[in-house]
Amino acid sequence: MDIFQKINSLFLLFFITFLLSPNLVIAKNATDYRQEGLAYRLQGNLPAAIASLSQAVNLAPGDSNNYVILGWTQHLAGENTTAAKTLWQAIWLKPQLVEAANALGIVYLVRGELSSAILTHQWAGYLKANNEIAYYNLSLAYQLEKEFALAIAYAKLAINLEPQNPHPLVSLAISYWADSNPTEAKSAFQQAINLDARYRNSQFLDFLQEAGLSSGQVAQAKEILTSFMN
């Protein structure tokens, strides 16, 4: 065996030993951490998801999408102050990223910062003309601001773009209800029930806070439902 054969044999032996080592750790890249974080989020393990997604951001600090995913996950975990900072980093990297503007607007909405929510969602609507997410959340924000004509108009825009989603119909219903128009409110809410029979259940309506409604808006939705029984 010549020297080159010996070197090749030693290299092969080392390579096999390396692969079979129980302590072998293969370095993950940003994509690996992002997929891992999304898997954790799907399982409902938000702390683990945030940890993995933070690693994705650290490994690819120029990827705005990683910031959006991390920021939204922080929002789901109730860490809205941190989520806003993370989403602003995404917008700083890519000001025209619709997903970042939509997510940031929702964060502002659930924090009750209505002026910021409206401004951010208007920007999101400018970036994407048929942005049903922005229009739906603008409807909720204007309803809270008691600007009912605007709330109704934006709810109708969202309904036209996403007719199978009951959420904009609920927003339309509570806007009519707050504007002292119970007939139209009940009509809109009935359409939501037609799409999803669970809206007949008052307790089910509590989940609407996860869809951006405030506790007061959920209470109004329950009032409309109760009115069907009167």
C-alpha positions in Angstrom: 0.0 0.0 0.0 1.5 3.3 -1.1 1.4 6.5 0.9 -1.7 7.9 -1.0 -3.7 4.7 -0.4 -2.8 4.9 3.3 -4.0 8.5 3.5 -7.2 7.7 1.7 -7.8 4.8 4.0 -7.2 6.9 7.1 -9.5 9.6 5.8 -12.2 7.1 5.0 -11.9 5.7 8.5 -12.0 9.1 10.1 -15.1 10.1 8.0 -17.0 6.9 9.0 -16.1 7.4 12.6 -17.3 11.0 12.4 -20.6 10.1 10.9 -21.3 7.4 13.5 -20.3 9.5 16.5 -23.2 9.9 19.0 -22.0 13.4 19.8 -22.2 14.6 16.2 -24.0 17.9 15.9 -24.9 19.2 12.5 -25.1 23.0 12.4 -28.5 24.4 11.5 -29.0 27.3 9.2 -31.6 30.0 9.3 -34.1 28.0 7.2 -33.8 25.0 9.6 -34.5 27.2 12.6 -37.4 28.9 10.8 -39.0 25.5 10.0 -38.4 24.3 13.5 -40.0 27.4 14.9 -43.1 27.1 12.7 -43.4 23.4 13.8 -43.3 24.4 17.4 -45.8 27.1 16.8 -48.2 24.6 15.2 -47.8 22.4 18.3 -48.7 25.4 20.5 -45.3 25.6 22.1 -44.8 29.3 21.6 -41.7 29.7 23.9 -39.8 27.1 21.9 -41.1 28.6 18.6 -39.8 32.1 19.6 -36.4 30.6 20.6 -36.0 28.9 17.3 -37.3 31.8 15.2 -35.0 34.2 17.1 -32.1 32.0 16.0 -33.3 32.2 12.4 -33.3 36.0 12.7 -29.8 36.0 14.3 -28.4 33.8 11.4 -30.1 35.8 8.7 -30.5 39.3 10.0 -31.2 40.6 6.5 -34.2 38.4 5.9 -37.3 40.5 6.6 -39.6 37.5 6.4 -38.0 35.9 9.5 -38.8 39.0 11.4 -42.4 38.9 10.4 -42.8 35.2 11.4 -41.0 35.9 14.8 -43.1 39.1 15.4 -46.4 37.3 14.7 -45.4 34.5 17.0 -44.5 36.9 19.8 -47.9 38.5 19.2 -49.6 35.1 19.6 -47.7 34.7 22.9 -49.0 38.0 24.1 -45.7 39.7 23.9 -47.0 42.6 21.9 -44.5 45.2 22.9 -41.7 43.0 21.7 -43.7 42.0 18.6 -44.1 45.6 17.5 -40.3 46.1 17.8 -39.6 43.0 15.8 -42.1 43.9 13.1 -40.7 47.4 12.8 -37.3 45.7 12.0 -39.0 43.9 9.2 -40.5 47.1 7.8 -37.1 48.9 8.2 -35.6 46.2 6.0 -38.4 46.2 3.5 -40.9 49.1 3.8 -43.2 47.6 1.2 -43.7 44.2 2.9 -47.5 43.9 3.2 -47.3 41.0 5.7 -45.3 43.1 8.1 -47.7 46.1 7.8 -50.7 43.8 8.3 -49.2 42.1 11.4 -48.0 45.4 12.9 -51.4 46.9 12.5 -53.0 44.0 14.3 -50.6 44.4 17.1 -51.5 48.0 17.5 -55.2 47.2 17.3 -55.2 44.6 20.1 -53.1 47.1 22.2 -55.8 49.7 21.7 -53.5 52.1 19.9 -56.2 52.9 17.3 -54.5 55.8 15.5 -51.4 53.7 14.9 -53.5 50.7 13.9 -55.5 52.8 11.4 -52.4 54.5 9.9 -50.5 51.1 9.6 -53.5 49.3 8.0 -54.0 52.2 5.6 -50.4 51.9 4.5 -51.0 48.1 4.1 -54.1 48.8 2.0 -52.0 51.2 -0.1 -49.4 48.5 -0.6 -52.0 46.0 -1.7 -55.2 47.3 -3.1 -57.2 44.0 -2.4 -56.0 43.6 1.2 -58.9 42.1 3.0 -56.9 41.8 6.2 -56.3 45.5 6.3 -59.9 46.4 5.5 -61.3 44.1 8.1 -59.0 45.5 10.8 -59.7 49.1 9.7 -63.4 48.3 10.1 -62.8 47.1 13.7 -60.6 50.1 14.5 -63.1 52.7 13.1 -65.9 51.0 14.9 -64.0 51.5 18.2 -63.4 55.1 17.1 -67.2 55.4 16.6 -66.6 56.3 12.9 -69.4 54.0 11.9 -69.8 55.0 8.3 -66.1 54.2 7.7 -66.3 51.0 9.8 -69.3 49.8 7.6 -67.6 50.7 4.4 -64.4 48.9 5.2 -66.3 45.8 6.5 -68.1 45.7 3.1 -64.8 45.9 1.2 -63.5 42.9 3.3 -66.7 40.9 2.7 -66.5 41.4 -1.0 -62.9 40.2 -1.1 -63.5 37.3 1.3 -67.2 36.3 1.2 -66.7 33.0 2.9 -65.1 34.5 6.0 -67.6 35.3 8.8 -65.3 37.7 10.6 -66.0 40.8 8.4 -69.7 40.1 8.6 -69.4 40.2 12.4 -67.5 43.5 12.1 -70.3 44.8 9.8 -72.9 43.6 12.3 -71.4 45.3 15.3 -70.9 48.5 13.4 -74.5 48.7 12.4 -75.5 47.7 16.0 -73.4 50.5 17.5 -74.9 52.9 14.9 -78.4 52.1 16.1 -79.4 50.1 13.1 -80.4 46.7 14.6 -82.2 45.5 11.4 -79.0 45.6 9.3 -76.9 44.4 12.3 -79.1 41.2 12.6 -79.0 40.7 8.9 -75.3 40.8 8.8 -74.9 38.5 11.8 -77.4 36.0 10.3 -75.1 35.8 7.2 -72.2 35.0 9.6 -74.4 32.2 11.1 -75.2 30.9 7.7 -71.5 30.5 7.0 -70.7 29.0 10.4 -73.4 27.6 12.6 -71.1 27.9 15.7 -71.9 31.6 15.7 -75.3 30.7 17.2 -73.4 29.8 20.4 -72.7 32.7 22.7 -69.8 31.1 24.4 -68.2 30.4 21.0 -68.1 34.1 20.3 -65.5 34.6 23.0 -62.9 33.3 20.5 -63.5 36.5 18.4 -61.0 38.2 20.6 -58.4 36.1 18.8 -59.8 37.6 15.6 -59.0 41.1 16.7 -62.2 42.1 18.4 -62.0 43.9 21.7 -63.9 42.5 24.7 -66.5 45.3 24.2 -67.0 44.3 20.6 -67.4 40.7 21.6 -70.1 41.8 24.1 -71.9 43.7 21.2 -71.8 40.5 19.1 -73.4 38.6 21.9 -76.1 41.3 22.3 -76.9 40.9 18.6 -77.2 37.1 19.0 -79.4 37.6 22.1 -81.7 39.9 20.1 -82.6 37.0 17.8 -84.4 35.4 20.8 -86.4 38.5 21.7 
